Amino acid sequence: MIKVLEGVRVLEHGTFITGPAAAMLLADLGADVVKVELPGTGDPFRAFKGGLYSPHYQTVNRNKRSVTLDTRKPEDLEKFDALVQDADVYIQNFRPGFAEQIGAGFERLRGLNGKLVYCAISGFGASGPMARRPVYDSVAQAASGFLGLLVNPANPRVVGPAIADMLTGFYAAYGVLGALVEREKHGTARRVDLSMFEAMTHFNLDAFTHLFSAGEVMGPYSRPSVSQSYVLECSDGKWLALHMSSPEKFWQGLASAMEKPDLFDDERFASREARISHQEALTEVLRPVFLQRDRAAWCERLAAHDVPHAPMYTTAEVPDDPQAQHLQLFVEAQHPAGGRFRTVRSPVSFDGQRPLEVTAPPLLGEHNEALNQGWKPRPLSP
């Protein structure tokens, strides 16, 4: 595995998802990430059925080391400062003002290490009328206008994974990488600030572009109708997805796979514009046809006619997919105390080398002894 960030030292004071996800992305690229946690309980995401190694915690904490420090205690603050002084990056996702209360504010840490890239992740920003409000994933999705694009009006309820949390972690890592590049070129160490609200609003860029350019307020079916996307049940109760897009050849292929060459004789489906306007009617035509064969048969027929499609897998089905196996998407490691750890590898390869090495998420305070006196001195450059 090519560790493009090898030698970069990251100190993470993160809880739940956003901060830990940002640090994990840097760790996946080879950075040495030390996670600072409270003694006894650690990251609240650890808690699970009386234990401290939950699936939630494991998701965003691989390839790290863990130390337990309560920086409100002078002896622990001294150890924390030793880590800060030799770090390249510090990441926290506290509410605005809390980092200062525990001795981890920007001004104090920059005073300890003038080359430190300081990354602060908040919910609604460091200032403003909503800065102090508690924010979790669904709150950020809702405030950004994104949640309204996911909720089914016929059955309104929150669906899906923690998109805002994870995406904010991605944006934070993106900002940190930019700051590291600038520091290497010009010696300037930046403070990186972002919020979940800002990250999700930017991720919802397409909706705002339609609003500003065309005065269109997008809804949950706006993009799927334009992209001509469908999910269809097959005779075995399994589902598949179609994304027909705009090329006419894909529709001709679908008509052939369905053995319905007269599909486009209906003026409602005769052109792309007509199909967009009558997507609900077209869905009603497709549904009974797809119920006539099982999913495997449909996938074979659709592939033969070059129709953009995929089985709509459950999570349990993905590891057995031939392409996932070919790409070695799933990797594992043994933890000395935690046992077998399986995860999805980083999707980024360098020079054709896939990142197949992974270390299991650390137990709480697993590296206290190793890091008791701070990081070891960096090796001299050749």
C-alpha contacts under 8 A as a table, 3 or more apart, distances in Angstrom:
res1	aa1	res2	aa2	distance
1	M	353	Q	6.23
1	M	354	R	6.39
1	M	355	P	4.89
1	M	356	L	6.55
1	M	357	E	6.61
2	I	29	L	7.82
2	I	30	G	7.72
2	I	350	F	6.59
2	I	353	Q	7.05
2	I	355	P	7.13
3	K	6	E	5.23
3	K	28	D	8.00
3	K	29	L	5.32
3	K	30	G	4.19
3	K	31	A	7.53
4	V	29	L	5.71
4	V	30	G	5.99
5	L	8	V	5.58
5	L	26	L	7.35
5	L	27	A	7.97
5	L	29	L	5.50
5	L	30	G	4.72
5	L	31	A	4.85
6	E	29	L	7.59
6	E	30	G	4.75
6	E	31	A	5.15
6	E	32	D	7.12
7	G	30	G	7.85
7	G	31	A	6.36
7	G	32	D	6.92
7	G	378	R	7.81
8	V	30	G	7.85
8	V	31	A	4.95
8	V	32	D	6.14
8	V	87	A	7.72
8	V	88	D	6.11
8	V	89	V	7.92
9	R	31	A	5.93
9	R	32	D	4.91
9	R	33	V	6.08
9	R	34	V	7.90
9	R	86	D	7.59
9	R	87	A	4.97
9	R	88	D	5.14
9	R	89	V	6.41
10	V	23	A	7.24
10	V	31	A	6.77
10	V	32	D	6.01
10	V	33	V	4.62
10	V	34	V	6.24
10	V	87	A	5.88
10	V	88	D	5.94
10	V	89	V	4.65
10	V	90	Y	5.86
10	V	91	I	7.58
11	L	33	V	5.91
11	L	34	V	5.07
11	L	35	K	6.17
11	L	36	V	7.22
11	L	83	L	7.47
11	L	84	V	7.17
11	L	87	A	6.51
11	L	88	D	7.99
11	L	89	V	6.08
11	L	90	Y	4.74
11	L	91	I	6.33
12	E	19	G	7.12
12	E	20	P	7.01
12	E	23	A	6.48
12	E	33	V	6.93
12	E	34	V	6.05
12	E	35	K	4.75
12	E	36	V	6.01
12	E	90	Y	5.84
12	E	91	I	4.81
12	E	92	Q	6.20
13	H	19	G	7.37
13	H	35	K	6.16
13	H	36	V	5.20
13	H	37	E	6.97
13	H	90	Y	7.54
13	H	91	I	5.93
13	H	92	Q	4.77
13	H	93	N	7.29
14	G	17	I	7.72
14	G	18	T	7.52
14	G	19	G	4.62
14	G	20	P	5.24
14	G	35	K	7.32
14	G	36	V	7.52
14	G	43	D	7.40
14	G	91	I	6.88
14	G	92	Q	5.12
14	G	93	N	5.61
14	G	94	F	7.60
15	T	18	T	7.57
15	T	19	G	6.47
15	T	20	P	6.40
15	T	43	D	5.11
15	T	44	P	6.53
15	T	45	F	6.90
15	T	93	N	6.99
16	F	19	G	7.51
16	F	20	P	6.94
16	F	43	D	6.72
16	F	44	P	6.53
16	F	45	F	5.14
16	F	57	Y	7.34
17	I	20	P	5.39
17	I	21	A	5.58
17	I	60	V	6.72
17	I	165	D	5.76
17	I	166	M	6.62
17	I	169	G	7.41
18	T	21	A	5.24
18	T	22	A	6.29
18	T	93	N	6.78
18	T	121	I	7.42
18	T	165	D	5.07
18	T	166	M	6.04
18	T	167	L	7.90
18	T	168	T	5.82
18	T	169	G	4.56
19	G	22	A	5.22
19	G	23	A	6.33
19	G	91	I	6.31
19	G	92	Q	5.79
19	G	93	N	5.29
19	G	121	I	6.92
19	G	169	G	6.11
19	G	172	A	7.97
20	P	23	A	5.14
20	P	24	M	6.01
20	P	60	V	5.78
20	P	61	N	6.23
20	P	169	G	7.46
21	A	24	M	5.01
21	A	25	L	6.24
21	A	60	V	5.01
21	A	61	N	7.19
21	A	166	M	6.40
21	A	169	G	4.92
21	A	170	F	7.20
22	A	25	L	5.34
22	A	26	L	6.65
22	A	168	T	7.82
22	A	169	G	4.15
22	A	170	F	5.81
22	A	171	Y	7.77
22	A	172	A	5.75
22	A	173	A	4.89
23	A	26	L	5.18
23	A	27	A	6.14
23	A	33	V	6.75
23	A	91	I	7.28
23	A	169	G	7.87
23	A	173	A	7.06
24	M	27	A	4.77
24	M	28	D	6.01
24	M	33	V	7.73
24	M	60	V	6.02
24	M	61	N	5.88
24	M	62	R	6.47
24	M	63	N	6.85
24	M	64	K	7.30
25	L	28	D	5.07
25	L	29	L	6.67
25	L	170	F	7.33
25	L	173	A	6.65
26	L	29	L	5.20
26	L	30	G	6.71
26	L	31	A	5.58
26	L	33	V	7.81
26	L	173	A	6.64
27	A	30	G	5.05
27	A	31	A	4.53
27	A	32	D	6.17
27	A	33	V	5.95
27	A	62	R	7.90
27	A	63	N	5.71
27	A	64	K	6.74
28	D	31	A	7.19
28	D	63	N	6.65
28	D	346	S	6.42
32	D	64	K	6.98
33	V	63	N	7.46
33	V	64	K	5.03
33	V	65	R	6.24
34	V	64	K	5.85
34	V	65	R	4.76
34	V	66	S	5.70
34	V	67	V	7.07
35	K	64	K	6.71
35	K	65	R	5.90
35	K	66	S	4.74
35	K	67	V	6.23
36	V	66	S	6.12
36	V	67	V	5.21
36	V	68	T	5.82
36	V	69	L	6.40
37	E	41	T	7.91
37	E	42	G	4.59
37	E	43	D	5.90
37	E	66	S	7.11
37	E	67	V	6.19
37	E	68	T	4.75
37	E	69	L	6.02
37	E	70	D	7.62
37	E	364	L	7.56
37	E	365	G	7.59
38	L	41	T	6.10
38	L	42	G	4.56
38	L	43	D	7.12
38	L	68	T	5.29
38	L	69	L	5.51
38	L	70	D	5.53
39	P	42	G	5.89
39	P	68	T	4.90
39	P	69	L	6.13
39	P	70	D	6.77
39	P	364	L	7.93
39	P	365	G	7.52
40	G	364	L	7.94
41	T	44	P	6.82
41	T	46	R	7.80
41	T	47	A	7.78
41	T	52	L	7.52
41	T	364	L	7.99
42	G	46	R	6.94
42	G	68	T	7.26
42	G	364	L	6.35
43	D	46	R	5.65
43	D	57	Y	7.90
44	P	47	A	5.95
45	F	48	F	7.95
45	F	54	S	6.98
45	F	56	H	6.13
45	F	57	Y	5.09
46	R	51	G	7.39
46	R	52	L	4.47
46	R	53	Y	5.04
46	R	54	S	5.08
46	R	56	H	7.14
46	R	57	Y	5.07
47	A	50	G	6.59
47	A	51	G	5.68
47	A	52	L	4.76
47	A	53	Y	6.71
47	A	54	S	6.03
48	F	51	G	5.11
48	F	52	L	6.11
48	F	53	Y	6.72
48	F	54	S	4.94
51	G	54	S	7.20
52	L	363	L	7.77
52	L	364	L	7.47
53	Y	57	Y	6.40
53	Y	58	Q	6.78
53	Y	363	L	7.17
54	S	57	Y	5.20
54	S	58	Q	6.25
55	P	58	Q	4.96
55	P	59	T	6.14
56	H	59	T	5.40
56	H	60	V	7.49
57	Y	60	V	6.10
57	Y	61	N	6.30
58	Q	61	N	5.38
58	Q	62	R	6.52
58	Q	360	A	7.90
58	Q	361	P	5.74
59	T	62	R	7.26
59	T	343	T	7.90
61	N	64	K	6.29
61	N	361	P	5.10
61	N	362	P	7.53
62	R	358	V	7.19
62	R	359	T	5.97
62	R	360	A	5.18
62	R	361	P	4.09
62	R	362	P	7.28
63	N	358	V	6.09
63	N	359	T	4.80
63	N	360	A	6.32
63	N	361	P	6.28
64	K	359	T	7.55
64	K	361	P	6.32
64	K	362	P	6.49
65	R	361	P	7.69
65	R	362	P	5.74
65	R	366	E	7.10
65	R	367	H	6.03
66	S	362	P	5.86
66	S	363	L	6.95
66	S	364	L	6.06
66	S	365	G	5.00
66	S	366	E	5.61
66	S	367	H	5.43
66	S	368	N	7.08
67	V	364	L	7.05
67	V	365	G	4.32
67	V	366	E	6.54
67	V	367	H	5.52
67	V	368	N	4.83
67	V	371	L	7.37
68	T	364	L	7.08
68	T	365	G	4.96
68	T	368	N	6.66
69	L	76	D	5.38
69	L	77	L	7.51
69	L	79	K	7.90
69	L	80	F	7.19
70	D	73	K	5.85
70	D	76	D	5.74
70	D	77	L	7.14
71	T	74	P	6.88
71	T	75	E	7.99
71	T	76	D	5.22
71	T	77	L	4.32
71	T	80	F	6.92
71	T	102	I	5.72
71	T	103	G	6.51
72	R	76	D	7.42
72	R	77	L	6.65
72	R	102	I	5.38
72	R	103	G	7.09
73	K	76	D	5.42
73	K	77	L	6.05
74	P	77	L	5.00
74	P	78	E	6.21
75	E	78	E	5.29
75	E	79	K	6.71
76	D	79	K	5.11
76	D	80	F	6.14
77	L	80	F	4.89
77	L	81	D	6.02
77	L	103	G	7.41
78	E	81	D	5.09
78	E	82	A	6.41
79	K	82	A	5.14
79	K	83	L	6.65
79	K	372	N	6.86
79	K	373	Q	6.75
79	K	374	G	6.79
80	F	83	L	5.23
80	F	84	V	6.29
80	F	374	G	7.91
81	D	84	V	4.89
81	D	85	Q	6.10
81	D	109	L	7.98
81	D	112	L	7.37
82	A	85	Q	5.33
82	A	86	D	6.95
82	A	373	Q	7.05
82	A	374	G	5.22
82	A	375	W	7.86
83	L	86	D	5.64
83	L	87	A	6.21
83	L	374	G	4.90
83	L	375	W	6.27
84	V	87	A	5.08
84	V	90	Y	7.63
84	V	109	L	6.97
84	V	112	L	7.09
84	V	113	N	6.85
85	Q	112	L	5.79
85	Q	113	N	5.16
86	D	113	N	7.50
86	D	374	G	7.89
86	D	375	W	6.90
87	A	90	Y	7.19
87	A	113	N	7.94
87	A	116	L	6.59
88	D	115	K	6.79
88	D	116	L	5.06
88	D	117	V	6.12
89	V	116	L	5.52
89	V	117	V	4.65
89	V	118	Y	5.91
89	V	119	C	7.42
89	V	176	V	7.69
90	Y	116	L	7.00
90	Y	117	V	6.28
90	Y	118	Y	4.93
90	Y	119	C	5.98
91	I	118	Y	6.27
91	I	119	C	4.73
91	I	120	A	6.10
91	I	121	I	7.75
92	Q	99	A	7.83
92	Q	119	C	6.42
92	Q	120	A	5.25
92	Q	121	I	6.19
93	N	120	A	5.86
93	N	121	I	4.42
93	N	122	S	5.72
94	F	97	G	7.85
94	F	98	F	6.07
94	F	99	A	6.49
94	F	120	A	7.65
94	F	121	I	6.95
94	F	122	S	6.39
95	R	98	F	5.81
95	R	99	A	7.86
95	R	122	S	5.85
95	R	123	G	7.27
95	R	132	R	6.64
95	R	134	P	7.66
96	P	99	A	7.29
96	P	122	S	6.70
96	P	125	G	7.79
96	P	126	A	5.47
96	P	127	S	7.86
96	P	131	A	7.05
96	P	132	R	6.68
97	G	100	E	5.60
97	G	101	Q	6.82
97	G	105	G	7.90
98	F	101	Q	5.05
98	F	102	I	6.73
99	A	102	I	5.43
99	A	103	G	6.35
99	A	104	A	4.77
99	A	105	G	4.83
100	E	103	G	5.22
100	E	104	A	5.44
100	E	105	G	4.15
100	E	106	F	7.71
101	Q	104	A	7.45
101	Q	105	G	7.68
102	I	105	G	7.74
103	G	108	R	7.12
104	A	108	R	6.69
104	A	109	L	6.25
105	G	108	R	5.58
105	G	109	L	6.29
106	F	109	L	5.35
106	F	110	R	5.91
106	F	118	Y	6.76
106	F	191	R	7.89
107	E	110	R	5.22
107	E	111	G	6.11
108	R	111	G	5.10
108	R	112	L	6.56
109	L	112	L	5.00
109	L	113	N	6.21
109	L	116	L	7.76
110	R	113	N	4.96
110	R	114	G	5.07
110	R	115	K	7.46
110	R	116	L	6.30
110	R	118	Y	7.97
111	G	114	G	6.16
113	N	116	L	5.53
114	G	189	A	7.11
115	K	183	R	7.85
115	K	187	G	7.57
115	K	188	T	7.24
115	K	189	A	5.17
116	L	189	A	5.89
116	L	190	R	7.71
117	V	176	V	7.11
117	V	179	A	6.82
117	V	180	L	7.20
117	V	189	A	5.28
117	V	190	R	5.39
117	V	191	R	5.84
117	V	192	V	7.25
118	Y	190	R	6.76
118	Y	191	R	4.75
118	Y	192	V	5.94
119	C	172	A	7.34
119	C	176	V	6.97
119	C	191	R	5.93
119	C	192	V	4.48
119	C	193	D	5.87
120	A	191	R	7.77
120	A	192	V	6.25
120	A	193	D	5.04
120	A	194	L	6.69
121	I	125	G	7.91
121	I	172	A	7.41
121	I	193	D	6.07
121	I	194	L	5.26
121	I	195	S	5.41
121	I	196	M	7.51
122	S	125	G	5.41
122	S	126	A	6.64
122	S	131	A	7.98
122	S	193	D	7.98
122	S	194	L	6.45
122	S	195	S	4.51
122	S	196	M	6.44
123	G	131	A	7.15
123	G	133	R	7.59
123	G	134	P	7.02
123	G	135	V	5.13
123	G	136	Y	7.48
123	G	140	A	7.34
123	G	195	S	4.97
123	G	196	M	4.93
123	G	197	F	6.21
124	F	127	S	7.98
124	F	130	M	6.09
124	F	131	A	5.10
124	F	132	R	7.79
124	F	133	R	7.53
124	F	135	V	7.45
124	F	195	S	5.40
124	F	196	M	6.36
124	F	197	F	5.31
124	F	198	E	7.39
125	G	128	G	7.17
125	G	130	M	7.84
125	G	131	A	5.37
125	G	194	L	6.60
125	G	195	S	5.08
125	G	196	M	7.98
125	G	197	F	7.58
125	G	198	E	7.87
126	A	131	A	5.73
127	S	130	M	7.60
127	S	131	A	5.12
128	G	131	A	5.34
129	P	132	R	7.82
130	M	133	R	5.54
135	V	139	V	5.83
135	V	140	A	6.67
136	Y	139	V	5.44
136	Y	140	A	6.48
136	Y	165	D	7.58
137	D	140	A	5.40
137	D	141	Q	6.26
137	D	162	A	5.75
137	D	163	I	6.99
137	D	164	A	5.21
137	D	165	D	5.51
138	S	141	Q	4.95
138	S	142	A	5.99
138	S	147	L	7.39
138	S	158	V	7.64
138	S	162	A	7.62
138	S	164	A	7.46
139	V	142	A	5.19
139	V	143	A	6.13
140	A	143	A	5.19
140	A	144	S	6.11
140	A	164	A	6.37
140	A	196	M	5.88
140	A	197	F	5.17
140	A	200	M	6.72
141	Q	144	S	5.41
141	Q	145	G	6.53
141	Q	146	F	5.20
141	Q	147	L	4.92
141	Q	163	I	7.89
141	Q	164	A	6.07
141	Q	197	F	7.63
141	Q	200	M	6.38
142	A	145	G	5.44
142	A	146	F	6.06
142	A	147	L	4.81
142	A	148	G	6.84
143	A	146	F	7.64
143	A	197	F	6.80
144	S	147	L	7.58
144	S	197	F	6.09
144	S	198	E	7.77
144	S	200	M	5.79
144	S	201	T	4.68
144	S	204	N	7.28
145	G	148	G	5.89
145	G	149	L	7.38
145	G	201	T	7.22
145	G	204	N	7.38
146	F	149	L	5.41
146	F	150	L	7.09
146	F	200	M	7.24
146	F	201	T	7.45
146	F	204	N	6.02
147	L	150	L	5.28
147	L	151	V	6.38
147	L	158	V	7.77
148	G	151	V	5.49
148	G	219	G	6.82
148	G	220	P	6.67
149	L	218	M	7.40
149	L	219	G	5.27
149	L	220	P	4.00
149	L	221	Y	7.60
150	L	158	V	7.87
150	L	159	V	7.30
150	L	220	P	5.61
151	V	155	N	7.62
151	V	156	P	5.48
151	V	157	R	6.11
151	V	158	V	6.35
151	V	159	V	7.07
151	V	220	P	6.73
152	N	155	N	5.33
152	N	156	P	5.24
152	N	157	R	7.30
152	N	220	P	6.96
153	P	156	P	5.23
160	G	163	I	7.77
162	A	165	D	5.51
162	A	166	M	6.38
163	I	166	M	5.39
163	I	167	L	5.97
164	A	167	L	5.22
164	A	168	T	5.95
164	A	196	M	6.44
164	A	199	A	7.49
164	A	200	M	5.90
165	D	168	T	5.34
165	D	169	G	6.47
165	D	196	M	7.02
166	M	169	G	5.08
166	M	170	F	6.42
167	L	170	F	4.92
167	L	171	Y	6.21
167	L	199	A	6.96
167	L	200	M	7.34
168	T	171	Y	5.07
168	T	172	A	6.07
168	T	195	S	7.23
168	T	196	M	5.58
168	T	199	A	5.48
168	T	200	M	7.29
169	G	172	A	5.06
169	G	173	A	6.23
170	F	173	A	5.21
170	F	174	Y	6.16
171	Y	174	Y	4.90
171	Y	175	G	6.19
171	Y	199	A	6.74
172	A	175	G	5.08
172	A	176	V	6.18
172	A	192	V	7.79
172	A	194	L	6.99
173	A	176	V	5.02
173	A	177	L	6.11
174	Y	177	L	5.25
174	Y	178	G	6.36
175	G	178	G	5.16
175	G	179	A	6.28
175	G	192	V	6.41
176	V	179	A	5.04
176	V	180	L	6.15
176	V	192	V	6.71
177	L	180	L	5.05
177	L	181	V	6.25
178	G	181	V	5.23
178	G	182	E	6.35
179	A	182	E	5.15
179	A	183	R	6.08
179	A	189	A	6.86
179	A	190	R	5.96
179	A	192	V	7.62
180	L	183	R	5.00
180	L	184	E	6.22
180	L	189	A	7.63
181	V	184	E	5.22
181	V	185	K	6.37
182	E	185	K	5.06
182	E	186	H	5.81
182	E	187	G	7.06
182	E	188	T	6.56
182	E	189	A	7.81
183	R	186	H	5.30
183	R	187	G	4.31
183	R	188	T	4.63
183	R	189	A	5.51
183	R	190	R	7.82
184	E	187	G	5.73
184	E	188	T	7.90
194	L	198	E	6.65
194	L	199	A	7.16
195	S	198	E	5.22
195	S	199	A	6.17
196	M	199	A	5.04
196	M	200	M	6.04
197	F	200	M	5.42
197	F	201	T	6.07
198	E	201	T	5.17
198	E	202	H	6.14
199	A	202	H	5.24
199	A	203	F	6.18
200	M	203	F	4.86
200	M	204	N	6.11
201	T	204	N	4.99
201	T	205	L	6.60
202	H	205	L	5.07
203	F	206	D	7.92
204	N	207	A	5.74
204	N	208	F	6.81
205	L	208	F	5.21
205	L	209	T	6.07
206	D	209	T	5.06
206	D	210	H	6.29
207	A	210	H	5.26
207	A	211	L	6.27
207	A	217	V	7.19
207	A	218	M	5.98
208	F	211	L	4.83
208	F	212	F	6.04
209	T	212	F	5.21
209	T	213	S	5.73
209	T	214	A	7.87
210	H	213	S	5.24
210	H	214	A	5.30
210	H	215	G	6.41
210	H	216	E	5.45
210	H	217	V	7.14
210	H	218	M	7.48
211	L	214	A	5.66
211	L	215	G	4.40
211	L	216	E	4.69
211	L	217	V	5.65
211	L	218	M	7.72
212	F	215	G	5.74
212	F	216	E	7.81
213	S	216	E	7.98
218	M	221	Y	7.88
218	M	222	S	5.57
218	M	223	R	7.78
219	G	222	S	5.31
220	P	223	R	7.38
220	P	224	P	7.90
221	Y	224	P	5.34
221	Y	225	S	5.95
222	S	225	S	5.52
222	S	226	V	6.53
223	R	226	V	5.18
223	R	227	S	5.94
224	P	227	S	5.09
224	P	228	Q	5.50
224	P	229	S	4.97
224	P	230	Y	7.57
225	S	228	Q	4.87
225	S	229	S	6.58
225	S	276	I	5.33
225	S	277	S	7.82
225	S	279	Q	6.31
226	V	245	S	7.57
226	V	276	I	5.84
227	S	243	H	6.64
227	S	244	M	6.66
227	S	245	S	4.71
227	S	246	S	7.22
228	Q	242	L	7.92
228	Q	243	H	5.89
228	Q	244	M	5.34
228	Q	245	S	5.64
228	Q	246	S	7.98
228	Q	275	R	7.87
228	Q	276	I	6.81
228	Q	279	Q	7.55
229	S	241	A	7.30
229	S	242	L	5.51
229	S	243	H	4.34
229	S	244	M	6.22
229	S	245	S	7.53
230	Y	241	A	5.60
230	Y	242	L	5.08
230	Y	243	H	6.53
230	Y	283	T	7.49
231	V	239	W	6.71
231	V	240	L	5.67
231	V	241	A	4.42
231	V	242	L	6.38
231	V	312	M	7.88
232	L	239	W	5.49
232	L	240	L	5.55
232	L	241	A	6.40
232	L	286	L	7.72
232	L	287	R	6.19
232	L	290	F	6.71
233	E	237	G	6.09
233	E	238	K	5.80
233	E	239	W	4.37
233	E	240	L	6.62
233	E	287	R	7.08
233	E	290	F	6.48
233	E	291	L	6.21
234	C	237	G	5.51
234	C	238	K	5.50
234	C	239	W	5.78
234	C	240	L	7.61
234	C	290	F	5.27
234	C	291	L	4.47
234	C	292	Q	6.87
234	C	293	R	5.96
234	C	294	D	5.05
234	C	295	R	5.42
235	S	238	K	7.30
235	S	290	F	7.17
235	S	291	L	4.48
235	S	292	Q	5.61
235	S	293	R	5.13
235	S	294	D	4.65
235	S	295	R	7.21
236	D	293	R	7.63
236	D	294	D	5.06
236	D	295	R	6.84
237	G	294	D	7.81
238	K	294	D	7.46
238	K	295	R	6.12
238	K	312	M	7.63
239	W	295	R	6.73
239	W	311	P	6.29
239	W	312	M	5.30
239	W	313	Y	7.66
240	L	295	R	6.95
240	L	309	H	7.12
240	L	310	A	5.76
240	L	311	P	4.16
240	L	312	M	4.52
240	L	313	Y	7.87
241	A	309	H	5.49
241	A	310	A	5.46
241	A	311	P	6.17
241	A	312	M	5.93
242	L	307	V	7.82
242	L	308	P	5.96
242	L	309	H	4.52
242	L	310	A	6.91
243	H	308	P	5.71
243	H	309	H	6.32
244	M	247	P	7.59
244	M	250	F	6.19
244	M	251	W	6.93
244	M	307	V	7.39
244	M	308	P	6.20
246	S	272	R	6.83
247	P	250	F	5.93
247	P	251	W	7.56
248	E	251	W	5.37
248	E	252	Q	6.44
248	E	272	R	7.89
249	K	252	Q	5.01
249	K	253	G	6.11
250	F	253	G	4.99
250	F	254	L	6.19
250	F	306	D	6.93
250	F	307	V	5.33
250	F	308	P	7.27
251	W	254	L	4.94
251	W	255	A	6.14
251	W	307	V	7.72
252	Q	255	A	5.15
252	Q	256	S	6.30
252	Q	261	P	7.97
253	G	256	S	5.11
253	G	257	A	6.16
253	G	302	L	7.54
253	G	305	H	4.91
253	G	306	D	6.53
253	G	307	V	5.98
254	L	257	A	5.01
254	L	258	M	6.08
254	L	302	L	6.82
254	L	305	H	7.04
254	L	307	V	6.19
255	A	258	M	5.11
255	A	259	E	5.97
255	A	260	K	5.10
255	A	261	P	5.46
255	A	262	D	7.93
255	A	263	L	6.53
256	S	259	E	4.84
256	S	260	K	6.21
256	S	261	P	6.14
256	S	305	H	7.32
257	A	260	K	7.81
257	A	301	R	5.59
257	A	302	L	5.92
257	A	305	H	6.51
258	M	289	V	7.10
260	K	263	L	5.58
261	P	264	F	7.40
262	D	265	D	5.31
262	D	266	D	7.71
263	L	266	D	6.29
263	L	269	F	7.15
263	L	270	A	7.94
264	F	267	E	6.79
264	F	268	R	7.98
264	F	269	F	5.37
264	F	270	A	4.52
264	F	271	S	7.84
265	D	269	F	7.53
265	D	270	A	6.38
266	D	269	F	5.64
266	D	270	A	6.16
267	E	270	A	4.91
267	E	271	S	7.81
267	E	274	A	7.38
268	R	271	S	7.73
268	R	274	A	5.26
268	R	275	R	6.22
268	R	277	S	7.95
268	R	278	H	6.22
269	F	272	R	7.37
269	F	274	A	5.48
269	F	275	R	4.76
269	F	278	H	7.36
269	F	282	L	7.20
270	A	274	A	6.42
270	A	275	R	7.19
271	S	274	A	5.12
271	S	275	R	6.18
272	R	275	R	5.12
272	R	276	I	6.22
273	E	276	I	5.16
273	E	277	S	6.28
274	A	277	S	5.10
274	A	278	H	6.09
275	R	278	H	5.05
275	R	279	Q	5.50
275	R	282	L	7.05
276	I	279	Q	5.29
278	H	281	A	5.35
278	H	282	L	6.25
279	Q	282	L	5.00
279	Q	283	T	6.03
280	E	283	T	5.06
280	E	284	E	6.45
281	A	284	E	5.15
281	A	285	V	6.57
282	L	285	V	5.03
282	L	286	L	6.29
283	T	286	L	5.09
283	T	287	R	6.10
284	E	287	R	5.45
284	E	288	P	7.37
285	V	288	P	6.58
285	V	289	V	7.17
286	L	289	V	5.35
286	L	290	F	6.28
287	R	290	F	5.44
287	R	291	L	6.42
288	P	291	L	5.12
288	P	292	Q	6.89
289	V	292	Q	5.59
290	F	293	R	6.10
290	F	294	D	7.96
290	F	298	W	7.64
291	L	294	D	7.36
293	R	297	A	6.23
293	R	298	W	6.49
294	D	297	A	5.48
294	D	298	W	6.40
295	R	298	W	5.07
295	R	299	C	6.10
295	R	311	P	7.23
296	A	299	C	5.14
296	A	300	E	6.25
297	A	300	E	5.18
297	A	301	R	6.27
298	W	301	R	5.08
298	W	302	L	5.95
299	C	302	L	5.15
299	C	303	A	5.95
299	C	309	H	7.45
299	C	310	A	7.20
299	C	311	P	7.23
300	E	303	A	5.26
300	E	304	A	6.19
301	R	304	A	5.13
301	R	305	H	6.54
302	L	305	H	5.22
302	L	306	D	6.16
302	L	307	V	5.16
302	L	308	P	7.66
302	L	309	H	7.15
303	A	306	D	4.94
303	A	307	V	5.97
303	A	308	P	7.80
303	A	309	H	7.79
304	A	307	V	7.83
313	Y	316	A	7.68
313	Y	317	E	5.66
313	Y	318	V	6.31
314	T	317	E	5.39
314	T	318	V	6.94
315	T	318	V	5.63
315	T	319	P	7.94
316	A	319	P	6.81
317	E	320	D	5.74
317	E	321	D	6.86
318	V	321	D	5.28
318	V	324	A	7.02
319	P	324	A	6.26
319	P	325	Q	6.85
319	P	329	L	7.93
319	P	330	F	6.93
320	D	324	A	7.13
320	D	325	Q	6.80
321	D	324	A	5.26
321	D	325	Q	6.31
322	P	325	Q	5.10
322	P	326	H	6.09
323	Q	326	H	4.92
323	Q	327	L	6.14
324	A	327	L	5.20
324	A	328	Q	6.09
324	A	329	L	5.46
324	A	330	F	7.65
325	Q	328	Q	4.93
325	Q	329	L	6.46
325	Q	330	F	7.62
326	H	329	L	7.87
328	Q	331	V	7.04
328	Q	356	L	7.65
329	L	344	V	5.70
329	L	345	R	5.65
329	L	347	P	7.72
330	F	342	R	6.95
330	F	343	T	5.72
330	F	344	V	4.62
330	F	345	R	5.90
331	V	342	R	5.78
331	V	343	T	5.62
331	V	344	V	6.14
331	V	345	R	6.03
331	V	356	L	6.23
331	V	357	E	7.48
331	V	358	V	7.29
332	E	340	R	7.04
332	E	341	F	5.36
332	E	342	R	4.22
332	E	343	T	6.14
332	E	358	V	6.83
333	A	340	R	6.03
333	A	341	F	5.23
333	A	342	R	6.63
333	A	358	V	6.29
333	A	359	T	5.97
333	A	360	A	6.13
334	Q	338	G	7.59
334	Q	339	G	5.51
334	Q	340	R	4.69
334	Q	341	F	5.97
334	Q	359	T	7.76
334	Q	360	A	6.92
335	H	338	G	4.96
335	H	339	G	4.93
335	H	340	R	6.25
335	H	341	F	6.92
335	H	359	T	7.63
335	H	360	A	5.80
336	P	339	G	6.39
338	G	341	F	7.68
338	G	363	L	7.73
341	F	360	A	5.93
345	R	355	P	6.55
345	R	356	L	6.46
345	R	358	V	7.68
346	S	349	S	7.94
346	S	355	P	6.36
347	P	355	P	7.87
348	V	354	R	7.24
348	V	355	P	7.33
349	S	352	G	5.85
349	S	353	Q	5.38
349	S	354	R	4.74
349	S	355	P	6.29
350	F	353	Q	5.34
350	F	354	R	6.98
362	P	365	G	7.75
362	P	366	E	6.12
363	L	366	E	5.15
365	G	368	N	5.29
366	E	369	E	7.90
367	H	370	A	5.22
367	H	371	L	6.11
368	N	371	L	5.39
368	N	372	N	5.65
369	E	372	N	5.11
370	A	373	Q	7.77
371	L	374	G	4.92
371	L	375	W	6.00
